[in-house]
Amino acid sequence: MTELSDDVIAFLSEGTRTAKLGYVASDGRPLVAPVWFVVDGRQLVFNTGKETAKGRALARDPRVVVCVDDERPPFSFVQIQGTAAFSEDPEELVDTATRIGGRYMGADRAEEFGRRNGVPGELIVRITPTKVVKAFDLAN
């Protein structure tokens, strides 16, 4: 599968699951970092600082892998391999940061997080899937 199907989007959008982003450091080491995200259309979207380890690494090599899991029985996960594209559009930064803040911190704090994280120096990262692996209800 090379795109986010409806069942995968539903899984990714449920609750406040955190994505684990895999990327490659400048010396070739594989690294993993948690990211808050939203699904936008058929892409996974998150914000990060342009000068953070993630931001610099993705600018060098936009190939990524993301894993989102449900660690409660009966256990499920989605793995997305894909490529990252970036935007620094100020309005889009605030919008994305607000939606992400609302998802993880609640609607009452969404604007606060949008203003805090939708600022110059931040990036919007859009992951377009090249391969999607899903495994739902593994213990059933």
Buried (B, 14 or more C-beta within 10 A) or exposed (E): EEBBEEEBBEBBEEEEBEBBBBBBEEEEEEEEBEBBBBBEEBBBBBBBBBEBBBBBBBEEEBEBBBBBBBEEEEBBBBBBBBBBBBEEEEEBBBBBBBBBBBBBBEEEBBBBBBEEBBBEEBBBBBBBBBEBEBEBEEEE
